[in-house]
Amino acid sequence: MTKMTAMANEESRLTASSMGQIVGLCSAEIKQIVSEYAEKQSELSAEESPEKLGTSQLHRRKVISLNKQILQKTKHLEELQANHTNLQARYDEMKKTLTELKSYSEKLDKEQASLEKIESKADPSILQNLRALVAMNENLKSQEREFKAHCREEMTRLQQEIENLKADRALGGEEKTLSSGEPHDALTPVMSHNEDLDRRYNMEKEKLYKIRLLQARRNREIAILHRKIDEVPSRAELIQYQKRFIELYRQISAVHKETKQFFTLYNTLDDKKVYLEKEISLLNSIHENFSQAMASPAARDQFLRQMEQIVEGIKQSRMKMEKKKQENKMRRDQLNDQYLELLEKQRLYFKTVKEFKEEGRKNEVLLSKVKAKAS
């Protein structure tokens, strides 16, 4: 019985240690294993002697086993939560990076479209010249970089040779002097080599200076061409200028028309005032001279003749005004006919401009197709 109890305890210990490996399984499998473990534990407890293994000890053992499982599950849950937090942070970071890349890609697409639009509107000869100058500039820059690298390598090599020569001279100078007796003749090849290197260095330096001058001149030419291209207004700018000029013309025309109406009204009122003043003066004169004219027949006849002359003058003035009115009416009709002709010309102009724009658009499409085929 004691052996069976020991075997049961050993089996119980093995089962508890294997629980840590079963944690990664699914929940259904874990429940099944736990139930099997409980059944086996109950069978073992039934086989054991009630004298050696009490109910409290069985309960304590089950509690310890369950606490171990709870701790293992809690630890696994914390690991999963930490892993989830890290994955969520990485996901947010990658999402932010993707958004930035998308916005940068859209910005690049817009800039490329605007550059292609400007390039399509620019002069092809100027663009070709500009491309050649830019390519030449890049080529000169690459040559300058290569030349600088070559000069640095050559300088390093020469410095190393100089150091080696100095070391050789410091170590073996005295022995060579004693053995040969001609120290100046031994150093002559070294000095000539150094002079040759100095001469080559000066030549390369002068060549680099000339290349830099040429590059600066090319950069100035490129800047001038850029400035000329920027000074040429694009088609959209020309259309905007045209619209603005039309708006200004309409505003000026409206102000001019209003001012002209004010002048006409002023002249009409001034003429009316003059005629009213003449009428008032005539009525006052008639009123003042009427009593004297009616005093004698001769004065009355003279007064009547004067009145007839005044009426005749008024009739002549009226006829002149009627004639002037007819002339103004005829002029108005002529101006109206001219206005209608100008309206017809304006419609024809707008129609021609629209057709020209359409043909220009077709021309641009054909040019882009030709360029695409050529490239």
C-alpha atoms as one frame of an Amber mdcrd trajectory, in Angstrom:
protein
   0.000   0.000   0.000   2.896   2.315   0.803   4.445   1.550  -2.585   1.184
   2.371  -4.286   1.026   5.653  -2.377   4.591   6.520  -3.406   3.812   5.643
  -6.992   0.698   7.769  -6.803   2.707  10.674  -5.363   5.320  10.287  -8.075
   2.627  10.151 -10.744   1.039  13.204  -9.148   4.338  15.099  -9.283   4.882
  14.182 -12.932   1.396  15.280 -13.826   1.862  18.643 -12.078   5.182  19.244
 -13.860   3.671  18.397 -17.213   0.952  21.018 -16.709   3.408  23.787 -17.612
   3.842  22.246 -21.073   0.099  21.890 -21.640  -0.562  25.643 -21.055  -0.009
  26.437 -24.731  -2.839  24.100 -25.837  -6.373  25.168 -26.552  -8.851  25.774
 -23.739 -10.904  22.670 -24.610  -7.863  20.410 -24.374  -6.847  22.063 -21.091
 -10.299  21.450 -19.638 -10.174  17.821 -20.768  -6.734  17.291 -19.208  -7.868
  18.954 -15.977 -10.928  16.688 -15.824  -8.788  13.599 -16.505  -6.371  14.723
 -13.819  -9.236  15.200 -11.331 -10.629  11.741 -12.133  -7.229  10.093 -11.719
  -6.656  12.018  -8.512 -10.016  10.840  -7.171  -9.216   7.237  -8.137  -5.881
   7.428  -6.344  -7.457   8.983  -3.318 -10.051   6.167  -3.269  -7.342   3.508
  -3.418  -5.269   5.077  -0.644  -5.852   4.302   2.933  -8.001   6.756   4.787
  -5.601   6.358   7.701  -2.547   7.621   5.809  -4.169  10.208   3.479  -6.936
  12.361   4.787  -9.474  14.554   3.041  -7.718  17.761   4.089  -4.452  16.629
   2.524  -6.197  15.781  -0.762  -7.892  19.147  -0.752  -4.603  20.910  -0.015
  -2.910  19.064  -2.867  -5.670  20.012  -5.290  -5.504  23.643  -4.161  -1.729
  23.744  -4.686  -2.093  22.221  -8.160  -4.831  24.668  -9.107  -2.788  27.606
  -7.788   0.130  26.514  -9.933  -2.128  26.337 -12.975  -3.551  29.785 -12.187
  -0.062  31.269 -11.860   1.042  29.679 -15.116  -2.083  30.901 -16.929  -1.652
  34.403 -15.461   1.971  34.509 -16.550   1.027  33.323 -20.035  -1.739  35.951
 -20.192   0.700  38.709 -19.201   3.120  37.557 -21.892   0.317  37.575 -24.462
  -0.768  41.071 -23.359   2.807  42.376 -23.585   3.178  40.793 -27.017  -0.143
  42.328 -28.089   0.958  45.766 -26.838   4.222  45.523 -28.762   2.428  44.386
 -31.906  -0.118  47.220 -31.549   2.688  49.775 -31.159   4.463  48.382 -34.208
   1.187  48.423 -36.141   0.554  52.086 -35.226   4.108  53.007 -36.163   3.877
  51.197 -39.506   0.480  52.792 -40.166   1.903  56.253 -39.450   4.870  55.530
 -41.710   2.518  54.326 -44.456   0.452  57.525 -44.168   3.572  59.675 -44.399
   4.788  57.714 -47.413   1.397  58.085 -49.114   1.339  61.847 -48.517   4.924
  62.162 -49.743   4.068  60.077 -52.818   1.045  62.288 -53.571   3.216  65.384
 -53.162   5.797  63.940 -55.546   3.055  63.073 -58.058   1.704  66.643 -57.916
   5.169  68.138 -58.349   5.874  65.778 -61.241   2.560  66.697 -62.898   3.247
  70.426 -62.499   6.766  69.986 -63.891   5.417  68.014 -66.854   2.814  70.734
 -67.455   5.454  73.477 -67.342   7.717  71.391 -69.581   4.934  70.878 -72.134
   4.285  74.642 -72.278   7.933  75.702 -72.533   9.950  76.168 -75.709  11.364
  72.771 -76.859  14.661  74.308 -78.012  15.209  76.033 -74.652  14.313  72.811
 -72.821  16.713  70.790 -74.941  19.480  73.318 -74.331  18.667  73.325 -70.614
  18.770  69.516 -70.457  22.147  69.519 -72.198  23.481  72.119 -69.756  22.154
  70.191 -66.750  23.713  66.968 -68.046  26.984  68.812 -68.619  26.796  70.250
 -65.104  26.247  66.797 -63.593  29.084  65.402 -65.694  31.394  68.190 -64.528
  30.393  67.574 -60.911  31.124  63.851 -61.245  34.450  64.617 -62.922  35.262
  67.056 -60.129  34.455  64.429 -57.487  36.574  61.836 -59.272  39.407  64.321
 -59.682  39.255  65.293 -55.997  39.294  61.637 -54.973  42.227  61.003 -57.314
  44.053  64.040 -55.921  43.452  62.887 -52.357  44.742  59.413 -53.169  47.749
  60.879 -54.957  48.427  63.259 -52.062  48.202  60.380 -49.574  50.557  58.303
 -51.674  53.019  61.174 -52.059  52.915  61.952 -48.346  53.583  58.296 -47.620
  56.515  58.318 -50.037  57.857  61.502 -48.438  57.598  59.934 -44.980  59.330
  56.802 -46.237  62.075  58.876 -47.834  62.532  60.882 -44.649  62.734  57.675
 -42.614  65.213  56.123 -45.046  67.257  59.297 -45.040  67.265  59.461 -41.230
  68.297  55.805 -40.891  70.797  55.337 -43.692  71.936  58.837 -44.487  75.141
  58.682 -42.475  76.176  55.254 -43.807  75.600  56.344 -47.412  77.618  59.480
 -46.791  80.555  57.565 -45.364  80.509  54.857 -48.034  80.008  56.968 -51.145
  81.361  60.338 -50.105  78.775  62.038 -52.415  75.560  62.803 -50.418  74.316
  65.404 -52.870  74.503  62.962 -55.770  72.458  60.391 -53.804  69.650  62.896
 -53.045  69.471  64.275 -56.591  66.941  61.651 -57.918  64.729  62.171 -54.899
  64.742  65.937 -55.348  63.983  65.652 -59.057  61.119  63.272 -58.277  59.729
  65.749 -55.735  60.003  68.588 -58.237  58.212  66.464 -60.813  55.449  65.747
 -58.315  55.152  69.444 -57.428  54.924  70.340 -61.089  52.235  67.721 -61.700
  50.349  68.895 -58.618  50.409  72.512 -59.819  49.221  71.459 -63.281  46.353
  69.444 -61.835  45.478  72.316 -59.495  45.364  74.754 -62.414  43.254  72.289
 -64.380  40.838  72.013 -61.433  40.635  75.819 -61.238  39.742  76.008 -64.948
  37.106  73.297 -64.525  35.572  75.233 -61.633  35.505  78.421 -63.720  33.806
  76.531 -66.545  31.298  75.053 -64.106  30.556  78.502 -62.640  29.980  79.906
 -66.136  27.664  77.002 -66.986  25.780  77.516 -63.726  25.311  81.199 -64.571
  23.997  80.291 -68.014  21.614  77.750 -66.471  20.408  80.352 -63.946  19.823
  82.876 -66.764  17.839  80.294 -68.747  15.813  79.411 -65.640  15.069  83.095
 -65.132  14.004  83.504 -68.762  11.726  80.462 -68.526  10.180  81.795 -65.312
   9.628  85.213 -66.911   7.580  83.701 -69.745   3.967  83.564 -68.514   2.177
  80.285 -68.906  -1.110  79.860 -70.712  -3.040  79.764 -67.449  -1.427  83.045
 -66.372  -2.227  84.641 -69.736  -5.848  83.538 -69.424  -5.954  84.964 -65.900
  -4.475  88.269 -67.117  -7.023  88.383 -69.937  -9.909  87.801 -67.524  -8.597
  90.499 -65.200  -8.238  92.995 -68.067 -11.788  92.227 -69.204 -13.074  92.812
 -65.669 -11.194  96.122 -65.447 -12.511  97.160 -68.861 -16.058  96.409 -67.771
 -15.623  98.393 -64.568 -14.139 101.356 -66.458 -16.910 101.142 -69.065 -19.591
 101.142 -66.352 -18.012 104.147 -64.605 -17.654 105.966 -67.945 -21.268 105.280
 -68.849 -22.455 106.509 -65.458 -20.314 109.667 -65.726 -21.626 110.315 -69.234
 -25.206 110.003 -67.988 -24.436 112.488 -65.212 -23.003 114.962 -67.734 -26.020
 114.537 -70.006 -28.396 115.074 -67.097 -26.459 118.150 -66.013 -26.523 119.653
 -69.519 -30.252 118.938 -69.853 -31.045 120.553 -66.520 -28.808 123.514 -67.373
 -30.616 124.046 -70.698 -33.947 123.750 -68.925 -32.808 126.337 -66.395 -31.750
 128.736 -69.183 -35.095 128.362 -70.958 -37.017 128.861 -67.732 -35.007 131.995
 -66.960 -35.758 133.329 -70.461 -39.444 132.517 -70.025 -39.570 134.246 -66.634
 -37.737 137.281 -68.057 -40.172 137.447 -70.977 -43.203 137.167 -68.724 -41.840
 139.864 -66.423 -41.185 142.135 -69.399 -44.714 141.560 -70.735 -46.194 142.201
 -67.324 -44.226 145.429 -66.885 -44.964 146.823 -70.374 -48.567 145.626 -70.710
 -50.198 148.586 -68.942 -48.120 151.104 -70.894 -48.777 149.330 -74.209 -52.539
 149.387 -73.627 -52.537 153.147 -72.955 -52.515 154.126 -76.679 -53.347 152.314
 -79.931 -49.863 152.931 -81.396 -48.112 151.463 -78.369 -50.528 148.545 -78.442
 -49.749 147.841 -82.118 -46.027 148.025 -81.408 -46.460 145.684 -78.429 -48.353
 143.195 -80.562 -45.677 143.309 -83.263 -43.007 142.667 -80.648 -45.028 139.751
 -79.316 -45.337 138.311 -82.825 -41.565 138.660 -83.291 -40.986 136.895 -79.973
 -43.363 134.083 -80.945 -41.638 133.777 -84.320 -38.241 133.553 -82.602 -39.577
 130.865 -80.269 -40.905 128.914 -83.261 -37.522 129.148 -84.997 -35.773 127.982
 -81.836 -38.245 125.109 -81.581 -37.592 124.152 -85.203 -33.835 124.200 -84.550
 -34.277 121.982 -81.509 -36.481 119.593 -83.482 -33.843 119.464 -86.205 -31.145
 118.817 -83.626 -33.342 116.122 -82.104 -33.728 114.413 -85.474 -29.978 114.588
 -86.055 -29.302 113.066 -82.634 -31.877 110.368 -83.332 -30.218 109.528 -86.654
 -26.835 109.457 -84.931 -28.278 107.182 -82.260 -29.563 104.804 -84.937 -26.158
 104.779 -86.636 -24.400 104.098 -83.348 -26.890 101.330 -82.601 -26.132  99.731
 -85.972 -22.404 100.014 -85.281 -22.958  98.481 -81.841 -24.787  95.520 -83.366
 -21.961  95.039 -85.867 -19.414  95.137 -83.045 -21.441  92.594 -81.071 -21.414
  90.304 -84.085 -17.640  90.746 -84.401 -17.265  90.034 -80.684 -19.228  86.800
 -80.999 -17.098  85.839 -83.975 -13.946  86.686 -81.974 -14.973  84.539 -79.001
 -15.887  81.698 -81.334 -12.500  81.965 -83.082 -10.658  82.065 -79.734 -12.533
  78.972 -78.551 -11.695  77.097 -81.754  -8.066  78.225 -81.453  -7.866  76.932
 -77.867  -9.360  73.620 -78.946  -6.845  73.299 -81.773  -4.035  74.230 -79.359
  -5.171  71.501 -76.964  -5.254  68.986 -79.835  -1.779  70.129 -80.870  -0.460
  69.587 -77.327  -1.989  66.099 -77.219  -0.399  65.223 -80.570   2.969  66.626
 -79.446   2.836  64.576 -76.245   2.033  61.448 -78.281   4.918  62.176 -80.662
   7.292  62.695 -77.707   6.089  59.469 -76.102   6.674  57.554 -79.332  10.087
  59.176 -79.790  11.139  58.316 -76.242
